[in-house]
Amino acid sequence: MKRFAIAFFLLALGFLSGAADLPRPDRDDGSITLPPGFRALVVADNLGPLRFMTVAPNGDIYVKMRTVGIIGLRDADGDGRAETRAAFGEGGGTGVAVQDGWLYHSTNSAIYRYRLTPGALVPK
């Protein structure tokens, strides 16, 4: 993929038949090639070099960056695109994960844990 983007992949229609009000995929599936039955939309673009990502239970996306640390992304209006972006944390390292109300990420020398606060994109 020539541009840096986060693509939200919608699974096969049979799997999603019970879901309501899903965002509409991009006409060109975010300019990526997908297997038949799969669709995509670009949630956020022009973020820079991405390493890892995780999704919180409320739908907020946390992307691990090589230099910046973490970028939190939030889709406030339900269209599938992140209107809000917030950078925080230390850069370097690998991995980011959400588990039991906490966001974990690593640098080259430490592992950090942040409490996810309801309503807040940037954890404490």
All heavy atoms as an XYZ file, in Angstrom:
932
protein
N       0.843     -1.171      0.000
C       0.000      0.000      0.000
C       0.890      1.238      0.000
O       1.754      1.369      0.855
C      -0.872     -0.060      1.243
C      -2.023      0.822      1.231
S      -3.179      0.162      2.436
C      -3.785      1.623      3.091
N       0.671      2.122     -0.949
C       1.569      3.252     -1.127
C       1.328      4.370     -0.136
O       2.192      5.161      0.113
C       1.466      3.772     -2.552
C       2.002      2.781     -3.558
C       2.006      3.349     -4.930
C       2.567      2.313     -5.876
N       2.657      2.774     -7.212
N       0.166      4.482      0.415
C      -0.074      5.541      1.390
C      -0.343      4.910      2.742
O      -0.792      3.778      2.836
C      -1.239      6.425      0.974
C      -2.547      5.678      0.913
C      -3.637      6.584      0.481
N      -4.880      5.839      0.461
C      -6.036      6.384      0.317
N      -6.130      7.665      0.161
N      -7.106      5.650      0.309
N      -0.042      5.665      3.779
C      -0.264      5.168      5.126
C      -1.717      5.441      5.490
O      -2.175      6.561      5.444
C       0.670      5.870      6.116
C       2.105      5.558      5.866
C       2.915      6.459      5.220
C       2.623      4.341      6.243
C       4.234      6.157      4.974
C       3.945      4.047      6.010
C       4.749      4.960      5.367
N      -2.451      4.424      5.817
C      -3.860      4.565      6.173
C      -4.260      3.429      7.074
O      -3.645      2.385      7.091
C      -4.719      4.564      4.913
N      -5.296      3.643      7.803
C      -5.914      2.569      8.574
C      -7.183      2.227      7.834
O      -8.018      3.068      7.608
C      -6.250      3.024      9.994
C      -4.998      3.411     10.731
C      -6.964      1.933     10.762
C      -5.249      4.022     12.058
N      -7.311      1.007      7.438
C      -8.530      0.582      6.742
C      -9.345     -0.285      7.681
O      -8.841     -1.182      8.327
C      -8.174     -0.183      5.475
N     -10.605      0.038      7.775
C     -11.528     -0.738      8.592
C     -12.180     -1.744      7.677
O     -12.875     -1.399      6.741
C     -12.578      0.188      9.207
C     -13.597     -0.517     10.021
C     -13.312     -0.910     11.306
C     -14.842     -0.786      9.501
C     -14.245     -1.555     12.065
C     -15.794     -1.436     10.253
C     -15.496     -1.818     11.533
N     -11.935     -3.025      7.933
C     -12.437     -4.065      7.049
C     -13.790     -4.549      7.526
O     -13.963     -4.920      8.669
C     -11.458     -5.239      7.004
C     -10.148     -4.858      6.423
C      -9.083     -4.531      7.233
C      -9.986     -4.802      5.058
C      -7.873     -4.157      6.694
C      -8.781     -4.441      4.510
C      -7.720     -4.114      5.340
N     -14.747     -4.526      6.648
C     -16.063     -5.074      6.932
C     -16.068     -6.521      6.480
O     -15.667     -6.823      5.361
C     -17.140     -4.286      6.184
C     -17.197     -2.802      6.519
C     -18.230     -2.116      5.651
C     -17.481     -2.603      7.977
N     -16.493     -7.415      7.335
C     -16.467     -8.839      7.026
C     -17.577     -9.215      6.055
O     -18.440     -8.410      5.726
C     -16.578     -9.639      8.321
C     -15.451     -9.376      9.317
C     -15.687    -10.147     10.597
C     -14.121     -9.729      8.718
N     -17.561    -10.457      5.633
C     -18.519    -10.959      4.642
C     -19.950    -10.637      5.053
O     -20.279    -10.608      6.230
C     -18.339    -12.458      4.477
N     -20.803    -10.383      4.075
C     -22.185     -9.992      4.344
C     -22.932    -10.984      5.220
O     -23.726    -10.594      6.058
C     -22.939     -9.796      3.021
C     -22.533     -8.586      2.209
C     -23.275     -8.575      0.883
C     -22.792     -7.311      2.975
N     -22.678    -12.246      5.073
C     -23.359    -13.234      5.906
C     -23.057    -13.051      7.376
O     -23.933    -13.179      8.224
N     -21.837    -12.703      7.698
C     -21.437    -12.487      9.079
C     -22.078    -11.223      9.635
O     -22.429    -11.150     10.801
C     -19.922    -12.399      9.160
C     -19.403    -12.164     10.548
C     -19.420    -13.184     11.486
C     -18.907    -10.934     10.916
C     -18.936    -12.965     12.771
C     -18.425    -10.714     12.189
C     -18.439    -11.735     13.113
N     -22.224    -10.202      8.801
C     -22.721     -8.911      9.260
C     -24.238     -8.753      9.162
O     -24.756     -7.712      9.504
C     -22.058     -7.791      8.438
C     -20.555     -7.675      8.608
C     -20.017     -6.647      7.633
C     -20.209     -7.298     10.024
N     -24.928     -9.754      8.714
C     -26.362     -9.595      8.465
C     -27.142     -9.153      9.693
O     -28.157     -8.498      9.575
C     -26.949    -10.895      7.906
O     -26.789    -11.927      8.861
N     -26.677     -9.459     10.909
C     -27.380     -9.055     12.121
C     -26.987     -7.681     12.611
O     -27.620     -7.127     13.495
N     -25.924     -7.089     12.078
C     -25.455     -5.789     12.543
C     -26.275     -4.673     11.906
O     -26.709     -4.769     10.778
C     -23.981     -5.615     12.191
N     -26.499     -3.609     12.680
C     -27.294     -2.478     12.187
C     -26.411     -1.251     12.007
O     -25.445     -1.056     12.730
C     -28.408     -2.166     13.177
N     -26.761     -0.418     11.051
C     -26.137      0.882     10.851
C     -24.616      0.824     10.729
O     -23.898      1.567     11.374
C     -26.521      1.843     11.972
C     -28.015      2.091     12.024
O     -28.646      2.051     10.953
O     -28.536      2.314     13.123
N     -24.114     -0.060      9.911
C     -22.673     -0.115      9.668
C     -22.269      1.013      8.728
O     -23.033      1.412      7.854
C     -22.297     -1.453      9.038
C     -22.439     -2.663      9.940
C     -22.213     -3.934      9.139
C     -21.466     -2.581     11.087
N     -21.047      1.535      8.896
C     -20.569      2.568      7.961
C     -20.497      2.002      6.546
O     -20.251      0.821      6.355
C     -19.170      2.901      8.475
C     -19.083      2.337      9.833
C     -20.074      1.231      9.916
N     -20.701      2.869      5.576
C     -20.592      2.448      4.180
C     -19.130      2.353      3.780
O     -18.350      3.251      4.047
C     -21.271      3.464      3.267
C     -22.753      3.470      3.403
C     -23.331      4.522      2.463
N     -24.750      4.331      2.400
C     -25.389      3.913      1.315
N     -24.728      3.696      0.212
N     -26.684      3.746      1.340
N     -18.749      1.257      3.116
C     -17.361      1.144      2.653
C     -17.082      2.144      1.531
O     -17.994      2.639      0.872
C     -17.272     -0.294      2.145
C     -18.670     -0.730      1.938
C     -19.552      0.089      2.809
N     -15.811      2.446      1.331
C     -15.406      3.308      0.217
C     -15.696      2.594     -1.096
O     -15.586      1.373     -1.192
C     -13.906      3.621      0.304
C     -13.555      4.491      1.497
O     -14.419      5.244      1.968
O     -12.395      4.407      1.946
N     -16.034      3.364     -2.129
C     -16.309      2.765     -3.445
C     -15.125      1.947     -3.953
O     -15.302      0.918     -4.579
C     -16.634      3.850     -4.470
C     -17.978      4.462     -4.289
C     -18.222      5.454     -5.430
N     -19.380      6.266     -5.159
C     -20.596      5.983     -5.590
N     -20.791      4.923     -6.319
N     -21.605      6.773     -5.306
N     -13.901      2.442     -3.677
C     -12.699      1.744     -4.147
C     -12.037      0.926     -3.037
O     -10.890      0.523     -3.164
C     -11.706      2.734     -4.747
C     -11.108      3.674     -3.707
O     -11.572      3.693     -2.541
O     -10.149      4.386     -4.050
N     -12.750      0.672     -1.933
C     -12.230     -0.085     -0.792
C     -10.906      0.478     -0.277
O     -10.005     -0.253      0.115
C     -12.071     -1.576     -1.145
C     -13.414     -2.256     -1.328
O     -14.362     -1.921     -0.589
O     -13.525     -3.121     -2.205
N     -10.795      1.806     -0.258
C      -9.575      2.436      0.252
C      -8.358      2.192     -0.619
O      -7.237      2.247     -0.144
N      -8.582      1.886     -1.885
C      -7.510      1.626     -2.857
C      -6.685      0.391     -2.513
O      -5.497      0.317     -2.826
C      -6.585      2.837     -3.003
O      -7.300      3.937     -3.490
N      -7.310     -0.585     -1.859
C      -6.624     -1.852     -1.602
C      -7.427     -2.979     -2.236
O      -8.615     -2.837     -2.510
C      -6.413     -2.125     -0.097
C      -7.751     -2.199      0.645
C      -5.511     -1.070      0.515
C      -7.619     -2.584      2.109
N      -6.768     -4.085     -2.499
C      -7.412     -5.245     -3.101
C      -7.819     -6.208     -1.996
O      -7.001     -6.558     -1.144
C      -6.454     -5.948     -4.077
O      -6.052     -4.992     -5.067
C      -7.121     -7.131     -4.746
N      -9.082     -6.613     -2.008
C      -9.622     -7.508     -0.989
C     -10.221     -8.748     -1.634
O     -10.631     -8.712     -2.788
C     -10.707     -6.788     -0.186
C     -10.264     -5.569      0.606
C     -11.467     -4.816      1.140
C      -9.356     -5.985      1.744
N     -10.333     -9.838     -0.880
C     -10.984    -11.033     -1.407
C     -12.465    -10.760     -1.662
O     -13.053     -9.858     -1.050
C     -10.821    -12.068     -0.285
C      -9.786    -11.530      0.630
C      -9.789    -10.048      0.458
N     -13.095    -11.532     -2.522
C     -14.529    -11.363     -2.775
C     -15.327    -11.441     -1.477
O     -15.045    -12.248     -0.596
C     -14.872    -12.544     -3.691
C     -13.566    -12.915     -4.331
C     -12.510    -12.618     -3.315
N     -16.314    -10.552     -1.342
C     -17.166    -10.524     -0.164
C     -16.676     -9.620      0.951
O     -17.369     -9.423      1.933
N     -15.479     -9.058      0.816
C     -14.934     -8.162      1.827
C     -14.971     -6.739      1.300
O     -14.843     -6.509      0.106
C     -13.487     -8.541      2.183
C     -13.379     -9.777      3.013
C     -13.499    -11.025      2.430
C     -13.155     -9.696      4.372
C     -13.393    -12.174      3.183
C     -13.048    -10.841      5.142
C     -13.174    -12.087      4.542
N     -15.124     -5.762      2.202
C     -15.147     -4.343      1.852
C     -14.330     -3.580      2.878
O     -14.073     -4.082      3.973
C     -16.583     -3.800      1.848
C     -17.542     -4.489      0.887
C     -17.144     -4.361     -0.582
N     -16.767     -3.034     -1.017
C     -17.610     -2.114     -1.468
N     -18.906     -2.358     -1.536
N     -17.160     -0.938     -1.852
N     -13.917     -2.348      2.557
C     -13.103     -1.544      3.462
C     -13.430     -0.069      3.315
O     -13.978      0.362      2.302
C     -11.621     -1.770      3.177
N     -13.078      0.694      4.342
C     -13.122      2.147      4.268
C     -11.923      2.684      5.025
O     -11.396      2.032      5.926
C     -14.432      2.717      4.800
C     -14.770      2.577      6.274
C     -14.168      3.690      7.080
C     -16.268      2.603      6.424
N     -11.468      3.848      4.629
C     -10.332      4.487      5.283
C     -10.862      5.233      6.498
O     -11.677      6.137      6.375
C      -9.593      5.444      4.326
C      -8.476      6.179      5.052
C      -9.045      4.671      3.137
N     -10.401      4.821      7.669
C     -10.822      5.444      8.924
C     -10.019      6.713      9.169
O     -10.556      7.733      9.576
C     -10.654      4.460     10.100
C     -10.961      5.119     11.426
C     -11.537      3.240      9.895
N      -8.712      6.659      8.921
C      -7.819      7.808      9.088
C      -6.691      7.679      8.081
O      -6.269      6.575      7.762
C      -7.267      7.857     10.506
N      -6.205      8.791      7.597
C      -5.168      8.793      6.578
C      -4.074      9.773      6.988
O      -4.279     10.635      7.849
C      -5.778      9.204      5.239
C      -5.013      8.670      4.052
O      -3.932      8.081      4.244
O      -5.486      8.840      2.924
N      -2.924      9.653      6.355
C      -1.789     10.559      6.563
C      -1.342     10.610      8.018
O      -1.078     11.679      8.560
C      -2.133     11.968      6.057
C      -2.437     11.971      4.585
O      -1.744     11.345      3.796
N      -3.498     12.661      4.205
N      -1.255      9.441      8.648
C      -0.807      9.380     10.038
C       0.702      9.198     10.155
O       1.270      9.453     11.203
C      -1.492      8.218     10.766
C      -3.001      8.317     10.907
C      -3.549      7.055     11.543
C      -3.378      9.545     11.721
N       1.350      8.760      9.104
C       2.772      8.460      9.160
C       2.988      6.966      9.290
O       2.054      6.179      9.129
N       4.218      6.544      9.586
C       4.503      5.109      9.670
C       3.858      4.467     10.897
O       4.158      4.821     12.026
C       6.025      5.037      9.739
C       6.483      6.410     10.085
C       5.411      7.367      9.732
N       2.958      3.540     10.647
C       2.220      2.862     11.714
C       2.898      1.550     12.063
O       3.504      0.906     11.220
C       0.789      2.572     11.251
C       0.040      3.726     10.609
C      -1.330      3.266     10.145
C      -0.078      4.880     11.573
N       2.752      1.118     13.322
C       3.350     -0.146     13.753
C       2.269     -1.161     14.108
O       2.225     -2.223     13.548
C       4.279      0.094     14.936
C       5.330      1.108     14.590
C       6.697      0.858     15.024
N       7.032     -0.420     15.536
C       8.174     -1.000     15.297
N       9.034     -0.432     14.513
N       8.480     -2.142     15.826
N       1.433     -0.850     15.070
C       0.398     -1.761     15.535
C      -0.844     -0.953     15.870
O      -0.775      0.251     16.059
C       0.854     -2.505     16.800
C       2.050     -3.375     16.574
C       3.326     -2.898     16.797
C       1.887     -4.676     16.136
C       4.430     -3.699     16.585
C       2.983     -5.485     15.916
C       4.253     -4.996     16.138
N      -1.985     -1.653     15.986
C      -3.194     -0.959     16.410
C      -4.061     -1.894     17.229
O      -3.943     -3.112     17.148
C      -3.969     -0.399     15.234
C      -4.647     -1.409     14.357
S      -5.556     -0.573     13.058
C      -7.119     -1.366     13.241
N      -4.942     -1.283     18.034
C      -5.909     -2.021     18.820
C      -7.181     -1.191     18.886
O      -7.154      0.018     18.671
C      -5.362     -2.340     20.233
O      -6.243     -3.239     20.895
C      -5.182     -1.085     21.070
N      -8.290     -1.844     19.179
C      -9.580     -1.169     19.254
C     -10.167     -1.391     20.637
O     -10.251     -2.523     21.118
C     -10.549     -1.693     18.169
C     -11.890     -0.966     18.241
C      -9.940     -1.540     16.784
N     -10.584     -0.308     21.290
C     -11.219     -0.373     22.604
C     -12.672     -0.819     22.446
O     -13.252     -0.684     21.358
C     -11.146      0.995     23.287
N     -13.303     -1.307     23.501
C     -14.698     -1.740     23.425
C     -15.660     -0.656     22.924
O     -16.664     -0.967     22.290
C     -15.033     -2.144     24.864
C     -13.726     -2.555     25.446
C     -12.713     -1.628     24.808
N     -15.357      0.624     23.155
C     -16.238      1.705     22.685
C     -15.980      2.093     21.232
O     -16.620      2.989     20.698
C     -16.102      2.938     23.573
C     -14.767      3.631     23.423
O     -13.838      3.117     22.807
N     -14.657      4.821     23.981
N     -15.022      1.428     20.558
C     -14.724      1.708     19.155
C     -13.546      2.634     18.935
O     -13.109      2.814     17.795
N     -13.007      3.266     19.991
C     -11.814      4.092     19.825
C     -10.671      3.213     19.342
O     -10.516      2.069     19.776
C     -11.414      4.762     21.139
C     -12.354      5.885     21.540
O     -13.155      6.344     20.699
O     -12.275      6.306     22.708
N      -9.864      3.764     18.433
C      -8.732      3.038     17.862
C      -7.458      3.670     18.392
O      -7.318      4.897     18.420
C      -8.758      3.109     16.322
C     -10.044      2.482     15.791
C      -7.523      2.438     15.728
C     -10.261      2.706     14.307
N      -6.516      2.828     18.816
C      -5.217      3.292     19.284
C      -4.152      2.698     18.371
O      -4.071      1.493     18.200
C      -4.992      2.889     20.738
C      -5.971      3.575     21.655
C      -7.125      2.933     22.084
C      -5.759      4.887     22.054
C      -8.038      3.572     22.900
C      -6.666      5.548     22.875
C      -7.797      4.877     23.296
O      -8.703      5.524     24.099
N      -3.347      3.595     17.774
C      -2.339      3.200     16.800
C      -0.961      3.487     17.366
O      -0.666      4.612     17.781
C      -2.525      3.976     15.477
C      -1.509      3.521     14.459
C      -3.935      3.816     14.946
N      -0.120      2.473     17.388
C       1.261      2.621     17.860
C       2.105      3.166     16.717
O       2.108      2.624     15.610
C       1.789      1.257     18.312
C       3.209      1.271     18.787
C       3.343      1.970     20.096
C       4.776      1.830     20.595
N       5.060      2.707     21.663
N       2.800      4.257     16.997
C       3.659      4.901     16.021
C       5.118      4.634     16.378
O       5.444      4.391     17.535
C       3.421      6.408     16.022
C       1.963      6.805     15.869
S       1.302      6.418     14.276
C       2.186      7.582     13.274
N       5.982      4.696     15.410
C       7.400      4.465     15.654
C       8.015      5.596     16.471
O       8.808      5.363     17.368
C       8.124      4.331     14.327
C       9.619      4.084     14.505
C      10.270      3.675     13.235
N       9.726      2.364     12.875
C       9.722      1.871     11.661
N      10.231      2.559     10.677
N       9.228      0.699     11.411
N       7.657      6.849     16.195
C       8.312      7.973     16.850
C       7.406      8.766     17.781
O       7.856      9.237     18.811
C       8.885      8.945     15.806
O       7.833      9.355     14.939
C       9.980      8.290     14.987
N       6.146      8.940     17.445
C       5.256      9.809     18.207
C       4.776      9.155     19.497
O       4.563      9.811     20.494
C       4.036     10.214     17.347
C       3.053     11.043     18.146
C       4.487     10.964     16.118
N       4.592      7.883     19.512
C       3.994      7.178     20.640
C       2.714      6.521     20.167
O       2.746      5.610     19.343
N       1.584      7.022     20.635
C       0.279      6.469     20.264
C      -0.604      7.594     19.752
O      -0.570      8.704     20.278
C      -0.391      5.808     21.479
C       0.457      4.631     21.967
C      -1.803      5.349     21.155
C      -0.006      4.048     23.261
N      -1.408      7.295     18.752
C      -2.442      8.219     18.306
C      -3.783      7.561     18.593
O      -4.033      6.431     18.163
C      -2.315      8.565     16.814
C      -1.016      9.305     16.565
C      -3.518      9.405     16.361
C      -0.801      9.704     15.124
N      -4.619      8.266     19.339
C      -5.980      7.822     19.587
C      -6.886      8.390     18.513
O      -6.767      9.562     18.149
N      -7.782      7.561     17.982
C      -8.704      7.973     16.919
C     -10.131      7.697     17.364
O     -10.416      6.624     17.903
C      -8.415      7.185     15.638
C      -7.008      7.291     15.074
C      -6.782      6.234     14.004
C      -6.776      8.679     14.511
N     -11.027      8.648     17.124
C     -12.427      8.464     17.503
C     -13.351      8.894     16.371
O     -13.214      9.969     15.805
C     -12.756      9.270     18.753
C     -14.233      9.151     19.145
C     -14.527      9.774     20.470
N     -13.986      8.924     21.521
C     -13.775      9.337     22.764
N     -14.038     10.577     23.106
N     -13.292      8.507     23.658
N     -14.302      8.033     16.074
C     -15.374      8.321     15.117
C     -16.569      8.809     15.929
O     -17.310      8.023     16.489
C     -15.726      7.052     14.342
C     -16.952      7.217     13.464
O     -17.359      8.375     13.207
O     -17.518      6.200     13.044
N     -16.751     10.117     15.986
C     -17.789     10.704     16.836
C     -19.187     10.655     16.220
O     -20.179     10.650     16.944
C     -17.429     12.153     17.157
N     -19.286     10.596     14.884
C     -20.612     10.675     14.262
C     -21.075      9.368     13.611
O     -22.117      9.332     12.967
C     -20.667     11.823     13.250
C     -19.675     11.667     12.113
O     -19.050     10.590     11.983
O     -19.513     12.632     11.348
N     -20.307      8.289     13.766
C     -20.736      6.984     13.280
C     -20.596      6.752     11.788
O     -21.122      5.771     11.273
N     -19.846      7.615     11.090
C     -19.684      7.426      9.644
C     -18.495      6.527      9.299
O     -18.221      6.283      8.130
C     -19.556      8.768      8.924
C     -18.268      9.516      9.244
O     -17.508      9.067     10.138
O     -18.026     10.557      8.608
N     -17.791      6.039     10.319
C     -16.657      5.154     10.089
C     -15.334      5.870      9.911
O     -14.305      5.244      9.723
N     -15.324      7.190      9.969
C     -14.108      7.970      9.792
C     -13.778      8.702     11.095
O     -14.659      9.239     11.746
C     -14.284      8.969      8.669
C     -14.828      8.286      7.421
C     -14.425      8.963      6.154
N     -15.118      8.420      5.004
C     -14.763      7.325      4.353
N     -13.745      6.609      4.778
N     -15.426      6.915      3.295
N     -12.504      8.706     11.456
C     -12.078      9.323     12.717
C     -12.018     10.837     12.572
O     -11.210     11.355     11.818
C     -10.729      8.774     13.135
N     -12.888     11.535     13.296
C     -12.885     13.001     13.305
C     -11.912     13.545     14.349
O     -11.438     14.659     14.238
C     -14.278     13.563     13.627
C     -15.317     13.326     12.563
C     -15.941     11.941     12.654
O     -16.026     11.361     13.736
O     -16.342     11.442     11.594
N     -11.643     12.774     15.396
C     -10.803     13.232     16.491
C      -9.520     12.408     16.541
O      -9.568     11.185     16.462
C     -11.545     13.094     17.839
O     -12.794     13.767     17.745
C     -10.732     13.664     18.975
N      -8.394     13.114     16.663
C      -7.077     12.482     16.790
C      -6.361     13.105     17.971
O      -6.412     14.320     18.155
C      -6.226     12.723     15.543
C      -6.784     12.182     14.286
C      -5.892     12.534     13.120
N      -6.499     12.073     11.869
C      -5.854     11.972     10.733
N      -4.583     12.325     10.660
N      -6.463     11.538      9.657
N      -5.686     12.271     18.753
C      -4.911     12.788     19.880
C      -3.671     11.917     20.071
O      -3.785     10.698     20.165
C      -5.752     12.790     21.147
N      -2.499     12.549     20.115
C      -1.243     11.828     20.314
C      -0.857     11.874     21.790
O      -1.076     12.867     22.476
C      -0.142     12.444     19.461
N      -0.280     10.767     22.273
C       0.204     10.703     23.654
C       1.193      9.552     23.777
O       1.332      8.744     22.867
C      -0.965     10.528     24.640
C      -1.721      9.243     24.467
C      -1.424      8.129     25.246
C      -2.747      9.138     23.528
C      -2.121      6.940     25.077
C      -3.457      7.962     23.367
C      -3.137      6.853     24.142
N       1.852      9.462     24.907
C       2.745      8.344     25.193
C       4.128      8.507     24.595
O       4.437      9.500     23.932
N       4.942      7.504     24.841
C       6.325      7.469     24.403
C       6.446      6.770     23.052
O       5.650      5.885     22.746
C       7.167      6.705     25.416
C       7.117      7.265     26.825
C       7.985      8.487     26.983
O       9.032      8.563     26.318
O       7.614      9.362     27.770
N       7.456      7.128     22.274
C       7.694      6.492     20.989
C       8.602      5.278     21.106
O       9.090      4.949     22.177
N       8.809      4.615     19.985
C       9.649      3.433     19.940
C       8.910      2.198     20.433
O       7.743      2.254     20.799
N       9.600      1.082     20.436
C       9.007     -0.152     20.923
C       8.000     -0.740     19.960
O       7.849     -0.302     18.826
N       7.343     -1.774     20.428
C       6.331     -2.439     19.622
C       5.143     -2.783     20.499
O       5.243     -2.848     21.716
C       6.876     -3.745     19.010
O       7.278     -4.607     20.076
C       8.036     -3.496     18.074
N       4.025     -2.985     19.876
C       2.851     -3.489     20.563
C       2.003     -2.439     21.243
O       2.496     -1.475     21.816
N       0.697     -2.651     21.129
C      -0.302     -1.870     21.850
C      -1.510     -2.794     22.006
O      -1.836     -3.552     21.093
C      -0.652     -0.556     21.108
C      -1.232     -0.807     19.739
C      -1.571      0.323     21.936
N      -2.138     -2.772     23.170
C      -3.258     -3.675     23.422
C      -4.201     -3.060     24.443
O      -3.789     -2.284     25.306
C      -2.758     -5.018     23.939
N      -5.481     -3.436     24.336
C      -6.491     -3.058     25.317
C      -6.927     -4.332     26.027
O      -7.232     -5.335     25.380
C      -7.709     -2.385     24.643
C      -8.839     -2.182     25.632
C      -7.307     -1.067     24.004
N      -6.937     -4.277     27.364
C      -7.332     -5.447     28.154
C      -7.930     -4.984     29.483
O      -7.285     -4.236     30.221
C      -6.120     -6.344     28.408
C      -6.394     -7.582     29.216
C      -7.232     -8.587     28.448
O      -7.045     -8.770     27.255
N      -8.146     -9.236     29.122
N      -9.149     -5.401     29.768
C      -9.794     -5.158     31.064
C      -9.752     -3.694     31.502
O      -9.438     -3.393     32.664
C      -9.168     -6.039     32.145
C      -9.376     -7.522     31.882
O     -10.432     -7.877     31.316
O      -8.494     -8.310     32.238
N     -10.052     -2.779     30.596
C     -10.115     -1.364     30.943
C      -8.780     -0.637     30.962
O      -8.703      0.508     31.425
N      -7.743     -1.278     30.479
C      -6.412     -0.668     30.435
C      -5.871     -0.704     29.007
O      -6.151     -1.618     28.253
C      -5.440     -1.432     31.329
C      -5.764     -1.381     32.778
C      -6.587     -2.244     33.453
C      -5.304     -0.441     33.737
N      -6.647     -1.890     34.773
C      -5.868     -0.789     34.978
C      -4.454      0.666     33.667
C      -5.618     -0.074     36.142
C      -4.204      1.381     34.827
C      -4.782      1.010     36.050
N      -5.059      0.305     28.678
C      -4.323      0.337     27.427
C      -2.858      0.093     27.763
O      -2.284      0.773     28.616
C      -4.475      1.696     26.735
C      -3.669      1.884     25.453
C      -4.282      1.072     24.326
C      -3.582      3.338     25.078
N      -2.254     -0.886     27.110
C      -0.852     -1.224     27.329
C      -0.062     -0.908     26.057
O      -0.554     -1.136     24.958
C      -0.693     -2.721     27.610
C      -1.351     -3.185     28.880
C      -2.681     -3.562     28.892
C      -0.624     -3.270     30.059
C      -3.293     -4.001     30.060
C      -1.213     -3.717     31.227
C      -2.553     -4.080     31.223
O      -3.150     -4.515     32.379
N       1.155     -0.409     26.246
C       2.064     -0.264     25.105
C       3.492     -0.287     25.609
O       3.759     -0.099     26.796
C       1.753      0.996     24.281
C       2.449      2.232     24.730
N       3.616      2.675     24.158
C       2.142      3.131     25.683
C       3.990      3.802     24.739
N       3.115      4.098     25.670
N       4.405     -0.543     24.692
C       5.814     -0.635     25.081
C       6.645      0.397     24.343
O       6.288      0.875     23.276
C       6.345     -2.028     24.764
O       6.412     -2.210     23.366
N       7.770      0.726     24.959
C       8.833      1.475     24.292
C       9.995      0.497     24.159
O       9.832     -0.692     24.422
C       9.260      2.710     25.113
O       9.827      2.260     26.347
C       8.092      3.642     25.371
N      11.144      0.986     23.814
C      12.309      0.099     23.711
C      12.816     -0.352     25.081
O      13.579     -1.303     25.176
C      13.434      0.782     22.943
C      13.061      0.987     21.488
O      12.251      0.262     20.937
N      13.652      2.001     20.875
N      12.370      0.335     26.164
C      12.907      0.009     27.479
C      11.851     -0.176     28.575
O      12.212     -0.450     29.717
C      13.884      1.095     27.919
O      13.214      2.340     27.996
N      10.566     -0.021     28.256
C       9.550     -0.109     29.316
C       8.195     -0.516     28.737
O       7.955     -0.394     27.539
C       9.419      1.241     30.015
N       7.328     -0.966     29.624
C       5.934     -1.238     29.273
C       5.076     -0.276     30.086
O       5.270     -0.126     31.298
C       5.552     -2.697     29.591
C       6.388     -3.645     28.734
C       4.058     -2.911     29.355
C       6.210     -5.097     29.072
N       4.132      0.387     29.419
C       3.267      1.370     30.059
C       1.839      0.850     30.112
O       1.387      0.142     29.217
C       3.301      2.691     29.287
C       4.622      3.388     29.381
C       5.639      3.110     28.486
C       4.857      4.309     30.385
C       6.871      3.740     28.576
C       6.081      4.951     30.492
C       7.078      4.659     29.576
O       8.284      5.288     29.679
N       1.122      1.255     31.151
C      -0.282      0.890     31.318
C      -1.056      2.158     31.648
O      -0.707      2.894     32.574
C      -0.413     -0.122     32.456
C      -1.828     -0.550     32.715
C      -1.868     -1.640     33.744
N      -1.837     -1.063     35.076
C      -2.275     -1.696     36.160
N      -2.741     -2.922     36.074
N      -2.213     -1.102     37.328
N      -2.118      2.409     30.882
C      -2.964      3.586     31.075
C      -4.394      3.130     31.346
O      -4.923      2.294     30.623
C      -2.998      4.454     29.815
C      -1.677      5.006     29.361
C      -0.924      4.339     28.407
C      -1.203      6.210     29.855
C       0.284      4.858     27.961
C      -0.001      6.741     29.413
C       0.734      6.048     28.462
O       1.924      6.569     28.017
N      -5.045      3.715     32.331
C      -6.448      3.422     32.617
C      -7.309      4.100     31.557
O      -7.183      5.289     31.307
C      -6.822      3.926     34.003
C      -8.301      3.959     34.301
C      -8.970      2.641     34.495
N      -8.539      1.975     35.705
C      -8.847      0.719     35.957
N      -9.557      0.013     35.122
N      -8.430      0.156     37.057
N      -8.197      3.327     30.900
C      -9.141      3.907     29.950
C     -10.292      4.504     30.746
O     -10.929      3.828     31.556
C      -9.655      2.833     29.002
C      -8.609      2.264     28.037
C      -9.192      1.097     27.246
C      -8.109      3.338     27.107
N     -10.547      5.782     30.527
C     -11.595      6.509     31.242
C     -12.795      6.674     30.311
O     -12.622      7.188     29.202
C     -11.077      7.902     31.678
O      -9.877      7.723     32.422
C     -12.109      8.636     32.490
N     -13.991      6.252     30.740
C     -15.167      6.423     29.875
C     -15.321      7.853     29.394
O     -15.209      8.808     30.179
C     -16.337      6.020     30.785
C     -15.725      5.065     31.771
C     -14.331      5.606     32.017
N     -15.499      8.022     28.091
C     -15.670      9.327     27.487
C     -14.392     10.019     27.061
O     -14.424     10.959     26.282
N     -13.252      9.587     27.581
C     -11.976     10.219     27.261
C     -11.239      9.413     26.203
O     -11.108      8.203     26.326
C     -11.109     10.339     28.518
N     -10.751     10.085     25.177
C      -9.968      9.411     24.148
C      -8.545      9.126     24.645
O      -8.019      8.052     24.437
C      -9.919     10.254     22.865
C      -9.074      9.715     21.725
C      -9.573      8.343     21.261
C      -9.093     10.707     20.553
N      -7.940     10.109     25.320
C      -6.591      9.945     25.861
C      -6.726      9.400     27.283
O      -7.326     10.039     28.137
C      -5.814     11.270     25.857
C      -4.451     11.116     26.520
C      -5.658     11.784     24.433
N      -6.162      8.210     27.529
C      -6.282      7.628     28.872
C      -5.386      8.323     29.887
O      -4.444      9.010     29.530
C      -5.852      6.177     28.665
C      -5.031      6.184     27.446
C      -5.491      7.338     26.601
N      -5.694      8.115     31.149
C      -4.887      8.668     32.256
C      -3.717      7.770     32.539
O      -3.807      6.577     32.438
C      -5.734      8.806     33.517
C      -6.954      9.681     33.327
C      -6.574     11.097     33.470
C      -7.816     11.960     33.287
N      -7.582     13.296     33.131
